[in-house]
Amino acid sequence: MSDDDRTGNPYGTPTTSGPRPIGRAQGVTNRVVRTLLRVPGLSGVVGKRLATLHVVGRRSGNTYDIPVAYTAYGQTLLIGTALRPWVKNLAPGTPLTITRGGRPERFDPTVYTEADDVLRLFEIIARDNKTNAEFNGIGFDAEGDPNKADIYQTWQQGGVVIELRPV
């Protein structure tokens, strides 16, 4: 029996159990991070790879401030995350505002959910930000490359990648 038969993963057996579940303290952590990202001068240090997405609810119209880790890739920003409820509020052609380094910026989002796209883009994110990779259940092989079986598992467990293009 192959690894694919046992795990449903064409890349073999993952080295992790998958993305970390959101803990009870995540709400508190998000509030602290949002506050630190608003402090002038400190936001650039704390938020070197962090930004706040200002997501407008489709039905409520309320704005939700979501701190996220991002990877700068060419002219775009990449965000690897699970398919959280707030992600469903992102739609191409509907720009959203993010704040990074204390400055608001406008971006057009695309949410990638297909395996090939998620694997390709999460590999870029993992190479750039090992802490984000660990949080998303992505380990590395002996050569330092992201483990494809882990990335595939992250996708299987609801991992998506958001690409933000400047407006």
SULZILIN-V329356 format. One line per field, one symbol per residue. ss: DSSP state (h for helix, s for strand, l for the rest). psi: psi as a letter, one per 40 degrees, with the letter a starting at -180 (. if undefined). A space follows every 50 residues. Layout:
BEGIN
ss=???
psi=???
END
This chain:
BEGIN
ss=llhhhhhllllllllllllllllllhhhhhhhhhhhhhllllhhhhllls ssssssllllllssssssslsssllsssssssllhhhhhllllllsssss llssssssssssllhhhhhhhhhhhhhhlhhhhhhllllslllllslhhh hhhhhhllssssssssl
psi=hiddddeeheeahieieaihihidedddddddddddeehhddddddfdei ihhghhhdddeihhhhhiiihhhbeiihhhiigidddeehhiegiihihh fehiihihihhheiddddddddddddddgddddddefhaiadeeihhddd ddddddeehihhhhhi.
END
